[in-house]
Structure formats: C-alpha cells, structure tokens
Amino acid sequence: MPIPKWTIKGIVDDYDTCGCCGRRGLKRTVALMPLDADGNEDGTAEDVVYYGTSCAAIALSWTQGKVTDTARAAQAERDQRDAYARRMISIYAPVEFAPVRDKARVYYGRNQHQRDTGVKATEEVAKLLDKARATLADTTTDPARPSRIEDFRRYLVIFTSEDRIFLVRRVPEEEAERQEQAAAAQRRADQIRGRVLVVAALDAESARDVAYADELTREWNTKAWQAAHA
C-alpha cells in the first residue's frame, strides 16, 4: 500500500484560503504536514500547507468526512498537549531558578515514585519546561501561545471545607474590581466554611493545579509573580 504524502496536524481558522486550489473565504482549512518516503514527518511548521477539506481529501485519497474527523481529533490532541504544557509551566517555571533543594522538593512532591531512583530533579524540571515551551511555540495550527511567567495571570480560588475547589475566577486588572471580587469571595468562603487563595498561572485549569499544590510550590508561585510584576 502506498504511503500517504501528508499527515493531518489539525484544523486552522486563521487561514481561509486553500493552498491547493486557491479558493478563498473558507471557514476552516486543514493543516497538512509532508511525509518522507518512510512515512515520517518531513518538515517543520514552515513546511505545513493549508488545504480546504475537499482538496485535503483528494491529496489523501480519503472522504471529506474522514478528513474532517481526523483533523478534529488531531486538533483535540494538540489542545490537550497545550493544556499539559501550560500546567507544567505554571507549576515549574517559578522554581526554574530556585535553590536546588526547593526545586527538588517541588518536583519530588509531585513525582514521589522517582525519589531515590537516581532521577535528578533539576534535569527533569529543565526537560519538562523545554518541552512545554516548545509545544506552545509550535505554530503548525495556531500562533505561538503565551508561555512566560510574565504571561501568568492571577486567579482567585475558593475551596470548600473539604478542601475541594469550589470556584476559580480570573482576578480583574482594576483595583476597585479586585477588592470587590475579594470581598465577595471571602463572604462566599465564609458561608461554605472554606478558604480563599490567589495564585498565578497561564490559565484557569493550570491555576487549579497550582492551588492544589504544596505550600512550597505556592510560595515560589507568589515570588515569581511578584518578581515579574515588580
């Protein structure tokens, strides 16, 4: 069986012109990465082409329905990788330049099975951050996504009395709105006998991870936010 010339990387909204037939005004295009003779990806984001679903179907010898379903699945996988990358950066970027002891405590606290196995926390944190940043910098189907501590935003988190997250909300930029939000959050926390935290992260889901993390992780999270916005 001949090896397809392309593999689908996802669905793109930014390109509305088919790179094959030139048709314009498309609602979406399919990102196609070229393959080599062995069926491996043969290029980078700059080598990706963007075809309409009908032209992509012809290029792959598939039905349009199969192209659409495969593109959606590929994009969903990419979105999951992005979400994981944001979580890793939100947790580990604040301790990237922390003392080795603190960095190790944060890493092994989340990876207890690797303690006393010879795995070096400093190296693992560096690998995780490098991979996460590369994931968010990949422009195959989307523009580069925020990945720096300077891109963190603050999130207000309300916990229940059982230490479960009840609510996560982005902290407003305006001081008056922040005070109003904080007061309302404290009233709600008092009602449910919970507590309120404010953490910094790349998105709300990552903020949940930070909020559930150990005290040292949250301490460095606060330090990183303050340093980035001094």
ABEGO torsion letter per residue (X at the ends): XBBBABBBAEBBAABABBAAAGBBGBABBBBBBBBBAAGBBBEBAAABBBBBAAAAAAAAGBBAAAAAAAAAAAAAAAAAAAAAAAAAAAAAAAAAABBAAAAAAAAAAABAAABGAGBBAAAAAAAAAAAAAAAAABAAABBBBBABAAABBBBBBBBBAAGBBABBBBBBABAAAAAAAAAAAAAAAAAAGBBBBBBBBABAAAAAAAAABBAAAAAAAAAAAAAAAX
